[in-house]
């Protein structure tokens, strides 16, 4: 919201100084891009503790999933048995 208010104020200031319409459009486009990037970086820093917390939880729980290992081993053994049976 602050970014939008900045763009409105910026446009009014450019209109008051008598800049051309093309100059105002170009300045608004550049201002929008800069403020959008600044807003995304600010949001990233605001959400950084939650992102770190989720990464730590995933890292801790990653080794507890034995079902995936069992399924992978079962499929590997079955495929090896199938390939060995086809050779003879």
N, C-alpha and C positions, 0 to 999 in steps of 0.2 A: 504494500500500500504506500509505503514511503517513497518507493521508486516512482510510482504513478504521480504522486504529489510533486516530486522533484521535476518530472517531465512537464507537468502543467505549469509550474512556476518558471521553468526554464523557457518554455514557449512564450509565456506572457512577457518575460524579460526580453526575449529576442524581438517580439512584436513591438515593444515599447522603444527599442533602440532603432527601429526602422530597417531591419535587415530584409533582404529579398525573400520572397516566398520559397524559392528553391533552397536558399541558404538555411531557412528555418526547417524545412523538411529534412535536409541533410543533417543538420545539427540534432534534430529529434531522433533520427535513425541511429546516429552514433551514440547519443545519450541513452537511448533505449538499450542498445547492445551493452554498453558499459554498465548501466545499472542492473541489467538482467544478470550479467556475470558476477557483479558484486553481490547481488542477492543470493545467487546460488552458492557462492563461496561462504557467505554468512550463514546460510542454512546448513551447509556442510559442517561448519564449526559448531553450530548449535546442536546438531544431531550426533556429533563425534562421540560423546560418551556412550550413547546407545549403540552405535555401530561397533565400538570396541567391546561392549558388554555382549552383544550378539556373537561377535567373532570368538570371544573367549568361551562362551557356552557351547558353540558348535565345535570348537577345538577340544573341549573336555568331553563332550558326548560322542565324538567321532569314533573313538576306540571301543565304545560299548556295544556297537551294532554287530553282534555275532551272526545274525541271520543272513546278512549279505555275504559274509565269509563262507558260511555253510552252503549257501545256494551256489556260490561260485565254485567251491570245491566239488559239490555234487555234479554240477554241469560239466566241469572239467573231467571228472572221472567217467561220466557217461560218454562224453565225446571221445575220450581215449579208448574206451571199450568198443565203441562203434567203429572207430578207425582200425583198431586191431582186428576186429571180426571181419572187416571187409578185405583185409590183406590176404586172408587164407581162403 
